[in-house]
Amino acid sequence: MAIPLKNLMHEKIKEMNSLTDVELYKAMTKDGTIIPEDRFNKLLLDLEILGLIKVAWITKEARRIEIVTIKEEIDIVDEQNQEVMEKDYEASFPGFEK
């Protein structure tokens, strides 16, 4: 079963973290994946719409492609609730002293 081009491209961007469109195209070609320019641009657009990458023009001819990292927010209230639940659970055992 063949891996979709979108996944291959995303993995290549993840490896390099930040690169230009020309560097990405050369890296994909070097790995044996030859993509027509219009398909390449469509894949970049799809990945950007999905929120997986960020594309920005750095010159008239070159684009910077960066991987989007999602930071997980830690909810303080949830964290406190988890600690209370753990303490209550531990305290439910007979003979438990802390």
N, C-alpha and C positions, 0 to 999 in steps of 0.2 A: 504494500500500500504506500503510495507516494505521499510525502509530507507537503501540505499546501505551501505555496510560495510565500504567503503572508507570514506563516510561522517561521520559515527559513530566514526571511528578512528580519523579523523581530529578534530571533536568536542572535543573528549577526550583529545587530545594533546593541543588544544586551552585552555581548562579548566586548565590544569596543567602547560602550557607554556614551561616547560623543564623537561624531565624525561628520564629514561633509557628504553630500549626495554622490560626488564623484568617487570618494574613497569607498563608500558603500557599494557602488556599482562595480568598481574594480574588485572588491573583495568577493562579491557574489560571483562575478565572472571567473575569478581565480579558483573558486570552489566548484566550478563547472556548471553554474546556473546562469544561463544567458537569458536575459529578459529584455524584450523590446522597451524602448524609452517610455512609450505611452502606458504600457502595463506597469512599469517600474513606478511611474508617477501615481498611478491609480492605487497601487499597493501602499505607497507612502501615505496617500490621502486616507485610505481605509484605516491604516494603523493610527493615524492622527485622530480620526473621528472616534475610534474606539478608546482613545485616551491612553494608548500605550506608548506613544512617542510624541515629541514636540518638534515641529519643523519651523525654522526661521530663516529668512533670507539674510545672508551676511554680505553678499555683493549682488550685482545684477545677474550674475550667472551661477552663483554658488549658494547652496542652502546648508545650514547647520542642522543636523539631526541628533536629538538627544533622547535618551530613554527617560520615561516618566517614572519616578519612584513614588510609591504611595506610602505615606507615613501613617501608621496606625495610631489614632488618638487614644490616649488612656483616660478613661473617665474616672475622676477621683471618687465620685460617689459609688460607682460600681466596685472600685478597688476596696473601699472601706467596707462595703457590704460583704465582699468576698472574705475579708479578714474576720469580720464578725461571725460569719457562717462557719469558718474554719475553727474559730475559738469555741463556738457553741457545740460544734461536732466533737471536738476534743474533750470538752467539759462533760459531754453526755456519757462518757465511759466512767464506770465506778472506780474510785481509787486514783483518779487522775488529779495530779497537783502540779501546778506550774510555778 
